[in-house]
Amino acid sequence: MDAEACRQADWYDLGHRDAIFGLLRQDQIYGEQCQAHGASVDVARYTEGFREGRHEFEIRTSGSHD
């Protein structure tokens, strides 16, 4: 991520996107990239988005509609 992306990131949306694509958490990678630009990850928002996205991913991949 570049400096602008780090400062303007919607951490909830990034976490959600990572999870629905079946990725592992990327917040540490984003943190390293953004730290180089003097910015930081909102880990709480990222985690919240990731949790929601993971739930959607699991429903979609299991075929369950609960």
N, CA, C and O atoms as a MOPAC input file, in Angstrom:
PM7 MOZYME 1SCF
protein

 N      0.85000 1    -1.18100 1     0.00000 1
 C      0.00000 1     0.00000 1     0.00000 1
 C      0.89000 1     1.23700 1     0.00000 1
 O      1.92900 1     1.27300 1     0.65900 1
 N      0.46900 1     2.23200 1    -0.74100 1
 C      1.21900 1     3.47700 1    -0.73300 1
 C      0.70300 1     4.37800 1     0.39800 1
 O     -0.25400 1     4.02500 1     1.08800 1
 N      1.32700 1     5.51700 1     0.58000 1
 C      0.99500 1     6.40800 1     1.68500 1
 C     -0.46300 1     6.85700 1     1.64600 1
 O     -1.13800 1     6.87200 1     2.67500 1
 N     -0.94200 1     7.21600 1     0.47500 1
 C     -2.32100 1     7.68800 1     0.35900 1
 C     -3.31500 1     6.57400 1     0.68600 1
 O     -4.29500 1     6.80000 1     1.39700 1
 N     -3.06700 1     5.38800 1     0.17400 1
 C     -3.95800 1     4.25200 1     0.45100 1
 C     -3.99100 1     3.93700 1     1.94900 1
 O     -5.04300 1     3.60700 1     2.49500 1
 N     -2.85600 1     4.04000 1     2.59400 1
 C     -2.80100 1     3.78600 1     4.04000 1
 C     -3.62400 1     4.80200 1     4.81900 1
 O     -4.33900 1     4.44000 1     5.75400 1
 N     -3.52700 1     6.06300 1     4.44100 1
 C     -4.24000 1     7.11500 1     5.16900 1
 C     -5.73600 1     7.11400 1     4.88300 1
 O     -6.52700 1     7.50800 1     5.74000 1
 N     -6.13300 1     6.68000 1     3.69600 1
 C     -7.54400 1     6.72700 1     3.31800 1
 C     -8.25200 1     5.38400 1     3.43500 1
 O     -9.43000 1     5.27800 1     3.09100 1
 N     -7.56700 1     4.37100 1     3.90600 1
 C     -8.12500 1     3.02200 1     3.94100 1
 C     -9.36800 1     2.93900 1     4.81700 1
 O     -9.44200 1     3.54400 1     5.88700 1
 N    -10.32500 1     2.18600 1     4.34200 1
 C    -11.47100 1     1.78800 1     5.15500 1
 C    -11.12300 1     0.38500 1     5.64300 1
 O    -11.30500 1    -0.60100 1     4.92900 1
 N    -10.62400 1     0.31700 1     6.86100 1
 C    -10.07400 1    -0.94000 1     7.37000 1
 C    -11.13500 1    -2.02200 1     7.50300 1
 O    -10.83200 1    -3.20300 1     7.33400 1
 N    -12.35300 1    -1.64700 1     7.79800 1
 C    -13.44000 1    -2.62600 1     7.84400 1
 C    -13.60700 1    -3.25500 1     6.46100 1
 O    -13.64800 1    -4.48000 1     6.33700 1
 N    -13.70200 1    -2.43600 1     5.43800 1
 C    -13.88800 1    -2.93700 1     4.07600 1
 C    -12.71800 1    -3.80800 1     3.62300 1
 O    -12.92500 1    -4.82800 1     2.96700 1
 N    -11.50000 1    -3.41500 1     3.96600 1
 C    -10.34900 1    -4.22800 1     3.58600 1
 C    -10.38700 1    -5.59300 1     4.26400 1
 O    -10.11800 1    -6.61100 1     3.62500 1
 N    -10.71700 1    -5.62100 1     5.54800 1
 C    -10.82900 1    -6.89700 1     6.25800 1
 C    -11.92000 1    -7.76100 1     5.66500 1
 O    -11.74100 1    -8.96400 1     5.47400 1
 N    -13.04100 1    -7.14700 1     5.37700 1
 C    -14.17200 1    -7.86400 1     4.79500 1
 C    -13.78600 1    -8.43800 1     3.43300 1
 O    -14.04300 1    -9.61000 1     3.15900 1
 N    -13.18500 1    -7.63700 1     2.59800 1
 C    -12.76800 1    -8.07800 1     1.26500 1
 C    -11.77600 1    -9.23400 1     1.34900 1
 O    -11.91000 1   -10.22200 1     0.62700 1
 N    -10.79100 1    -9.11600 1     2.22000 1
 C     -9.80000 1   -10.18400 1     2.35600 1
 C    -10.47500 1   -11.49400 1     2.73700 1
 O    -10.14200 1   -12.54800 1     2.19600 1
 N    -11.41500 1   -11.43200 1     3.65900 1
 C    -12.07700 1   -12.64700 1     4.13200 1
 C    -12.98400 1   -13.26400 1     3.07900 1
 O    -12.98000 1   -14.48300 1     2.90900 1
 N    -13.75700 1   -12.45900 1     2.37000 1
 C    -14.68200 1   -13.05300 1     1.39700 1
 C    -13.94400 1   -13.65900 1     0.20500 1
 O    -14.50000 1   -14.48700 1    -0.51700 1
 N    -12.70500 1   -13.25200 1     0.00100 1
 C    -11.89000 1   -13.87700 1    -1.03500 1
 C    -11.12100 1   -15.07900 1    -0.49600 1
 O    -10.33000 1   -15.68800 1    -1.21600 1
 N    -11.35400 1   -15.42000 1     0.77200 1
 C    -10.73700 1   -16.60600 1     1.35500 1
 C     -9.28700 1   -16.42500 1     1.75300 1
 O     -8.57100 1   -17.40500 1     1.95600 1
 N     -8.84700 1   -15.18300 1     1.86600 1
 C     -7.46200 1   -14.91900 1     2.25600 1
 C     -7.28800 1   -15.05500 1     3.76300 1
 O     -8.25400 1   -14.96200 1     4.52000 1
 N     -6.06900 1   -15.27400 1     4.18400 1
 C     -5.73800 1   -15.17000 1     5.59700 1
 C     -5.70000 1   -13.68700 1     5.94700 1
 O     -5.67500 1   -12.83000 1     5.06400 1
 N     -5.69500 1   -13.39800 1     7.23200 1
 C     -5.61800 1   -11.99000 1     7.66200 1
 C     -4.36900 1   -11.33300 1     7.07800 1
 O     -3.28800 1   -11.92100 1     7.07100 1
 N     -4.53400 1   -10.12800 1     6.59800 1
 C     -3.45300 1    -9.37400 1     5.97000 1
 C     -3.06000 1    -8.13900 1     6.78500 1
 O     -2.23500 1    -7.34400 1     6.33600 1
 N     -3.64000 1    -7.97200 1     7.97100 1
 C     -3.41900 1    -6.73500 1     8.72400 1
 C     -1.95700 1    -6.52000 1     9.10700 1
 O     -1.50800 1    -5.37600 1     9.17900 1
 N     -1.20800 1    -7.58800 1     9.35400 1
 C      0.21100 1    -7.40400 1     9.67500 1
 C      0.98700 1    -6.90500 1     8.45900 1
 O      1.88400 1    -6.07100 1     8.58100 1
 N      0.63600 1    -7.41700 1     7.30300 1
 C      1.30100 1    -6.96700 1     6.07000 1
 C      0.96600 1    -5.49400 1     5.81900 1
 O      1.85100 1    -4.68600 1     5.53600 1
 N     -0.32300 1    -5.15700 1     5.92800 1
 C     -0.71800 1    -3.75400 1     5.76800 1
 C     -0.01600 1    -2.88200 1     6.80300 1
 O      0.42000 1    -1.77200 1     6.49900 1
 N      0.09000 1    -3.39100 1     8.02200 1
 C      0.74500 1    -2.63300 1     9.08900 1
 C      2.19100 1    -2.30300 1     8.75300 1
 O      2.64600 1    -1.17900 1     8.96800 1
 N      2.90700 1    -3.28600 1     8.22700 1
 C      4.30600 1    -3.05100 1     7.84200 1
 C      4.39000 1    -2.03600 1     6.71000 1
 O      5.24100 1    -1.14700 1     6.72800 1
 N      3.50900 1    -2.17000 1     5.73200 1
 C      3.52500 1    -1.24900 1     4.60200 1
 C      3.17500 1     0.17000 1     5.04900 1
 O      3.81900 1     1.13500 1     4.63700 1
 N      2.16000 1     0.28800 1     5.88700 1
 C      1.69700 1     1.61100 1     6.30100 1
 C      2.63800 1     2.26200 1     7.31100 1
 O      2.78200 1     3.48500 1     7.32900 1
 N      3.27100 1     1.45900 1     8.14200 1
 C      4.22100 1     2.01600 1     9.10700 1
 C      5.34000 1     2.76600 1     8.38800 1
 O      5.83100 1     3.78300 1     8.87700 1
 N      5.73000 1     2.26500 1     7.24600 1
 C      6.77400 1     2.93200 1     6.45200 1
 C      6.33000 1     4.31600 1     5.99100 1
 O      7.16200 1     5.15500 1     5.64500 1
 N      5.01100 1     4.55700 1     5.98700 1
 C      4.46300 1     5.85000 1     5.56400 1
 C      3.94000 1     6.66300 1     6.74600 1
 O      3.28000 1     7.68500 1     6.55800 1
 N      4.23500 1     6.20900 1     7.95800 1
 C      3.79500 1     6.93300 1     9.14500 1
 C      2.31800 1     6.76800 1     9.44900 1
 O      1.73700 1     7.59000 1    10.15700 1
 N      1.70900 1     5.72700 1     8.92700 1
 C      0.28500 1     5.46600 1     9.16100 1
 C      0.15300 1     4.11600 1     9.86300 1
 O      1.11600 1     3.35300 1     9.94000 1
 N     -1.03000 1     3.83000 1    10.36800 1
 C     -1.23900 1     2.56600 1    11.04900 1
 C     -2.59200 1     1.97100 1    10.67400 1
 O     -3.49100 1     2.66800 1    10.20400 1
 N     -2.70800 1     0.68300 1    10.89200 1
 C     -3.93100 1    -0.05900 1    10.63100 1
 C     -4.85500 1     0.07300 1    11.83600 1
 O     -4.40700 1    -0.00500 1    12.98000 1
 N     -6.13200 1     0.27100 1    11.57900 1
 C     -7.13100 1     0.20100 1    12.65300 1
 C     -7.47700 1    -1.27800 1    12.79100 1
 O     -8.38900 1    -1.77800 1    12.13200 1
 N     -6.74400 1    -1.96300 1    13.64700 1
 C     -6.85700 1    -3.41200 1    13.77800 1
 C     -8.26200 1    -3.82100 1    14.21900 1
 O     -8.77200 1    -4.84500 1    13.76400 1
 N     -8.88200 1    -3.05500 1    15.08100 1
 C    -10.22900 1    -3.39300 1    15.55000 1
 C    -11.21800 1    -3.38800 1    14.38400 1
 O    -12.02500 1    -4.30900 1    14.25800 1
 N    -11.16700 1    -2.37200 1    13.54000 1
 C    -12.07500 1    -2.29400 1    12.38400 1
 C    -11.74900 1    -3.37800 1    11.35900 1
 O    -12.65300 1    -3.99400 1    10.79400 1
 N    -10.46800 1    -3.60700 1    11.12300 1
 C    -10.07400 1    -4.66300 1    10.19700 1
 C    -10.60100 1    -6.01200 1    10.69000 1
 O    -11.16700 1    -6.78100 1     9.91300 1
 N    -10.41800 1    -6.29400 1    11.96600 1
 C    -10.86200 1    -7.55700 1    12.54900 1
 C    -12.37400 1    -7.71200 1    12.44600 1
 O    -12.87300 1    -8.79400 1    12.13500 1
 N    -13.09300 1    -6.64000 1    12.70400 1
 C    -14.55400 1    -6.68600 1    12.59700 1
 C    -14.98400 1    -7.02200 1    11.17000 1
 O    -15.83900 1    -7.88200 1    10.96100 1
 N    -14.39400 1    -6.34600 1    10.20000 1
 C    -14.71300 1    -6.61600 1     8.80800 1
 C    -14.31200 1    -8.02700 1     8.39900 1
 O    -15.03800 1    -8.70000 1     7.66700 1
 N    -13.16300 1    -8.46600 1     8.87300 1
 C    -12.69000 1    -9.80400 1     8.54300 1
 C    -13.63100 1   -10.86000 1     9.12200 1
 O    -13.95200 1   -11.84300 1     8.45400 1
 N    -14.06100 1   -10.66100 1    10.33200 1
 C    -14.97800 1   -11.60900 1    10.98500 1
 C    -16.28400 1   -11.72200 1    10.18900 1
 O    -16.77200 1   -12.82300 1     9.93600 1
 N    -16.84200 1   -10.57600 1     9.80000 1
 C    -18.07600 1   -10.58700 1     9.01300 1
 C    -17.85500 1   -11.25100 1     7.64900 1
 O    -18.66400 1   -12.06800 1     7.20900 1
 N    -16.76900 1   -10.89600 1     6.99800 1
 C    -16.46800 1   -11.48000 1     5.69700 1
 C    -16.21000 1   -12.96800 1     5.77100 1
 O    -16.60600 1   -13.70900 1     4.87200 1
 N    -15.55400 1   -13.41700 1     6.82200 1
 C    -15.27700 1   -14.84800 1     7.00200 1
 C    -16.59000 1   -15.61300 1     7.15100 1
 O    -16.74800 1   -16.70700 1     6.61100 1
 N    -17.52200 1   -15.02500 1     7.88700 1
 C    -18.83200 1   -15.66000 1     8.05500 1
 C    -19.51300 1   -15.80900 1     6.68700 1
 O    -20.04200 1   -16.87500 1     6.37200 1
 N    -19.50100 1   -14.76000 1     5.89000 1
 C    -20.09800 1   -14.81600 1     4.55300 1
 C    -19.38400 1   -15.83900 1     3.67100 1
 O    -20.03000 1   -16.58000 1     2.92900 1
 N    -18.07100 1   -15.88000 1     3.75100 1
 C    -17.27900 1   -16.83000 1     2.97500 1
 C    -17.64700 1   -18.25900 1     3.35300 1
 O    -17.82500 1   -19.10600 1     2.47700 1
 N    -17.76200 1   -18.53100 1     4.63800 1
 C    -18.08500 1   -19.88000 1     5.09400 1
 C    -19.48400 1   -20.29600 1     4.65900 1
 O    -19.69500 1   -21.44900 1     4.28300 1
 N    -20.42900 1   -19.38800 1     4.70400 1
 C    -21.78500 1   -19.69600 1     4.23900 1
 C    -21.76500 1   -20.00500 1     2.74200 1
 O    -22.36700 1   -20.98000 1     2.29200 1
 N    -21.07800 1   -19.17600 1     1.99200 1
 C    -21.03200 1   -19.35000 1     0.54200 1
 C    -20.34100 1   -20.65600 1     0.15100 1
 O    -20.80400 1   -21.35800 1    -0.74800 1
 N    -19.25900 1   -20.97800 1     0.80900 1
 C    -18.50300 1   -22.18500 1     0.42700 1
 C    -19.11800 1   -23.45800 1     0.97600 1
 O    -18.85900 1   -24.53700 1     0.44300 1
 N    -19.92200 1   -23.36900 1     2.02100 1
 C    -20.54700 1   -24.56800 1     2.57400 1
 C    -21.90000 1   -24.84700 1     1.92800 1
 O    -22.43600 1   -25.95000 1     2.03600 1
 N    -22.43900 1   -23.84400 1     1.26400 1
 C    -23.75600 1   -24.00500 1     0.65300 1
 C    -24.89400 1   -23.80200 1     1.63600 1
 O    -26.06100 1   -23.94900 1     1.27200 1
 N    -24.56900 1   -23.46700 1     2.87600 1
 C    -25.57500 1   -23.23800 1     3.90100 1
 C    -26.17100 1   -21.84800 1     3.74100 1
 O    -25.48500 1   -20.92100 1     3.31200 1
 N    -27.43300 1   -21.70200 1     4.07900 1
 C    -28.08800 1   -20.40400 1     3.98900 1
 C    -28.66900 1   -19.98600 1     5.32200 1
 O    -29.65100 1   -19.24500 1     5.36600 1
 N    -28.07200 1   -20.45500 1     6.41600 1
 C    -28.54700 1   -20.10100 1     7.76300 1
 C    -28.19100 1   -18.68900 1     8.10800 1
 O    -28.51100 1   -18.22100 1     9.20100 1

